[in-house]
Structures are given as C-alpha cells and as structure tokens.
Amino acid sequence: MLVLVLALVLAAYGCSDAAGGDGDGSGDGGGGGTVTSGAPGVVLTVFVADEAIATWTVESLRAEVEFVTLTIDGDEQSGPRVLDVLAASGVADWETAEVLGKGEGRSFDVGVTISASDVDEGWLFDVTNRGTLKLAAEGLPRDRWVRDAGEIRIP
C-alpha cells in the first residue's frame, strides 16, 4: 500500500513539474493541479470554452473523487459521479456539456450532450475492467452510454 501511495505522489509531482503547475489542485489545473494533455494514463480531460482545465487518470480520480457503486439498467456500475468529477475539476456552473468517447465497436467517436438540469447523483463514470471510463445513468438509454469516455466539453 505504501508503494502505491508513493507511486501516486511521485506521478502527481512529475506531472506537476512537466506542465509547469504548482500541483496544489487549485486554479488552473484541477485533477491533481495541472493539465497534462496526452500524458500517460490520462483517461479523462475536462474542457471549458476549448481550454483544458483538468486531466484525470483512474488513480487521480480514486484519490480525489468519491467512488460509488450503483445499479443501473440491472448492472452494477462503479466509479465517480459526473457531478463530483466536474466539481473536482473546478467547474462550478454549467448548463450543457458534451461527453465524448468511442462507439460500441471502439472504432468511431461518439458523444452525448448532457444538461445540468438532467444530471443528478445517478450519473457516473463507471471504471471498466480495461481501466477506461463509461458514462452511465439511469434514464439514459444504454445505446447512448458513452464507452471509453475521454473528454467532457463545456461551451
């Protein structure tokens, strides 16, 4: 366990230096304090007005955002809530967002537009067995779930 914690600290410190951030999680970075687009292990990037404000690895999500397990459409889904990821990324006020990822065959990009008025505590990013994220929510038809979700874009 100590080795895992040490590895997370070193990874966060390394990302902080590489991006020129201070690593304190405030202001310009969210998700560990820095934005490191394309960095190894990054599974999710949050954009506001086309500016990347936070990047997340599965490890940084586990360290900074509460994980929950919900039964959605008859299956257990486990990961961070969408609202918690946005808040931890520094997004306080939003009306709509687009979640982008891959389609069922993983060979084409897909996206779904979500509305702040629709998103509640039942919307989450399930961490898959492959270490990717899947947007799932009760009331969101399964064919609209975004697999391999990699971006949240807020205009």
N, C-alpha and C positions, 0 to 999 in steps of 0.2 A: 504494500500500500504506500509506503514511504517513497519507493522508487517511482510509482505513478504520480504522486504529488510533485516530486522533484522534477520529473519529466514535463509536467504541465507548467510548472513555474519557469523552467528553462525555455520551453516553447513560447510562452507568453512574453518572456523577456526578449527572446530572439526576434519575435515578430514586432515587438515594440521598437527595437533598435532599427530593424530593416525598413520600417515605414516612417521613421522619424518621429514617432509619437512618444508620449511620456508614459504610456502603459497604465494610467490611473483609471481608465474606464470612463472618463468624463469628456465632455465637449466633442471633439472631432472624431472620436473613434467608435464608442460603444463596443460591444462584443470583444472585450479584452483591451479596449483603449485605442486600438489602431485599425486602420483599414489596409488589408494586405491582399488586394485582388489577385486571384490566381495563385495564392500561396498554397503550399501542400496541405492537404487535409481540409481545406475550406469547403463546406457543404452548402453554405447559405450566405448571400450578400444582400444587404438591405440598402436600397437606393431611395433618396428623396430628391426630386427635381433633377434626376440624372446624375446625382452625386452619391457615390458610395459612402455611406455613413457608418456601416458596421459589417464586419465579416465574422462568420461563426464556423467553428469546427464542432464536431459532435462533442469533443471533450470540453470546449469552452461553454457550449450550451449546458452540459451537465454541471459544470462548475458554477455557472452564473444564473441559470434559469431553472425553476422547479419543474421536474418531470412528473407527469400524471399518467395514469392508465384509465382509459375509458373504453366502454364497449360501444362501438359504432357500427351500425349495419350488421350486427351479430358477431363481429370480430373484435378482439382486444387490440387497442391501439395504444402505444406508449411513447411519450415524448413531451416536449414543451408546448404549452398553449400558444397559439398565434399572438394573442394579446400580450402575453408575458414576453415573447421574443421582441415584439415591437417596442414595448416599454423599455426593456433592457438595451435596446438599440438606440434609445433616445427619441423615439417617435411618441410625442405626446398627443398630437391632434392630427387626425386624418379622416378623410371621407371615403375614398376609394383607394384600392391598391390592386396591382396585378401580381399574381404568384405564377412564376414561370418554371417549367421543368421539362421533362421528357414524356412522350406518349407511352402507351402500353407496350409498344414494341421497342421503345427506347431509341428509336432512330429518327424521331422527329420532335421538334419543340412544340410544347403546348402551354397554354396559360389559362387562368381563370381570373376574372375580375371579381374582387370581393368588396363588400360595402361595410363600413364601420357599423352601420345600423343592423346588419345581419350577423356579424361575427360576435360570438359570445364565448363563454367558458368551455363550450363543447367543441371548439375548433382547435385542432392541434396539428403539429408536425410529428407524425409517427416516425420513429427511428427504425428503419428496416434492418433486416438481417445482414444486408450488404453495407450498412453504415451510411445509407442515404436517407433523405427526408421525404415523407409523403404527406401532403396536405389532405386531411380527412376531417369530416364533420358530419354530425347527424343532420339530416335535412339537405345535405349537398349530395346529389346523386353520385353513386360510385363511379360512373363513367366520367364525371367531372373532377374527381380527385386528381391532384397533380402529383405524379410519381417523379422521383428524382428532382424534387423542387430545389432550385438553386438560387432563385432571386425573388425578392419582394420589391416591387417598384411602386413608389408613391409619387403621383404627379406633383 
